[in-house]
Amino acid sequence: MRIIPRTMCTQHPDYATVPQWVTNDFIKGDDEVYEAYMNYSIYDCQETMWDFEGKDVDIYVVRKLLENYGGFFINKVLGEDIFLTYRLPNPNVEASDRKVYAEALETIPMAYDLARVFYGKPVKAIFEVIYPLTSSSRDLIITLRYYERVVAGKCRVELDEGVKVADVIGEVEPKTIEVIPLIEDMDSLLRVDSIIEGYVKAVKPQYIRVFIARSDPAMNYGLIPAVLLAKIALSRAYTAGNALGVGVYPIIGVGPTPFRGNFNPRNVNNVLREYPGVYTFTVQSAFRYDYPVDNAKEAINTVNNSKPTEPLILSKHEEELALTVIRQYVDRYQAEVEGLANVINYVAQLLPPRRTRRLHIGLFGYGRGFRGITLPRAIAFVGALYSIGIPPELLGLATLLKLNEKQWGVLEGNYVNLWRDLSDAAQYICLECIQQLPIMKNELRVDEETISMVLEDVKAIDELGVKVPSPGFEQRKHALLTKLFLESASNGYINDAREYLLEMAKVRRGVG
């Protein structure tokens, strides 16, 4: 059996502090190649996600890694000891990137040829791809068949009498790849078992890696629904794998703030306890760059050296109770987000860009959102709300006051770090700032009805008994910067406003 990585470094643009080796204010081009090398050599990450989704990407990454850092890679075999995994664009969603989807798959044989020459033996340098916004097994099957029949299969195409494509470009290896579903919306998370079943029956793999999103579900449905959906999906994934006789190795997409997973160097052990059965945790950019290198490396090694614990399998009754909590929560949460959408979008555009991403507006922009609203990506969504004194973890929280005893039992039994996450987030509430929003100018103004709901959520922090530490220096500084930001933005001092946003992100150790 191959090594299943415990840590996957990603290219999420969530870091506030620019690393010293970056040549600009954001990471792009050859910086990303060097970053991949750093992921392995400095941070000891076992896998790097090479992201083709929504951004420009270097298709010659394997050539550059082996040529520029051969002394490292000769001892760490790419594709055997450490891994480079593509995230493709979804051709059904990002129409302008359909050819990028094809281009990414076409580079896999090139990586194989380069690795074979470098190592002096056949090596599948890249053999896995992540398919985002997976909604059915057909997404995975079509991607696999495209690779097998179009990319590898073209070798058999006859160009002229007695001359086939293989005679011109050589044989194409590998002949097949593995496809990882990245599951991001509620309906698909609840159908993860059927997605696995359809793929396994068609392809008959020995195992399957399943990528469970945390950020987009949180943005779409709220913090607590996102955690409960992840738990249900993990339970159903393992149940399906056991029934089909295949290994299931989940990945969880956790970020640095409680809303996106609370996975940072100070909290790794809690997150390991939160997600039993998960094999791979995403180590996003803020984890690596907004903390001292030694702290980040030590935390990554903690995860690498840990062993996955037994998954938690929910009964049908527990699942139904969890779903009642989710449905109640979503209604209130989405109503509040609708009321805050304008200010979120305005603040998000002022946040510091950290990757050369093209416009991508997440599930809300794909016709899967609610009430017709459009929002930025999850990182900017979170950063915008923190920056106006409303931690997004807060939204919808008053719903919990209406739960019955059984619902509380399933919530606390399945969200291990509930009270810690709420406590961590609540330290960044700026009550004075929230109360000012209805009288702010232009894009910063929020209607009274929405603010009334947010204030009910603030009150719920006390009524639920969440233990919030007395504000320390960092929290007081963040509150002051929030006030200064609102004052600057309201009066048109946009450059000052941008500076305050950056300083707040540094205090939080992450944009969002």
Secondary structure, DSSP 8 states (H G I E B T S, - for coil): -----SEEE---S--SS--TT-SSSSB-THHHHHHHHHHHHTT--SEEEEE-TTB---TTHHHHHHHHSHHHHTTS-BTTTBEEEEE---TTT-GGGHHHHHHHHHHHHHHHHHHHHHHTS---S--EEEETT--SHHHHHHHHHIIIIIITGGGG-EEETTEEHHHHH---S-S--EEEEEE-SHHHHTTHHHHHHHHHHHH--SEEEEEEESHHHHHHH-HHHHHHHHHHHHHHHHHHHHHHT-EEEEEEE--SSGGGT--STTSHHHHHHHSTT--EEEE-HHHHHSS-HHHHHHHHHHHHTS---------HHHHHHHHHHHHHHHHHHHHHHHHHHHHHHHHHTTS---B-B----TGGGGT-SSTT-----HHHHHHHHHHTT--GGGTTGGGGGG--HHHHHHHHHH-TTHHHHHHHHHTT--HHHHHHGGGS-GGG---HHHHHHHHHHHHHHHHTT-------HHHHHHHHHHHHHHHHHHTT-HHHHHHHHHHHHHHHTS--
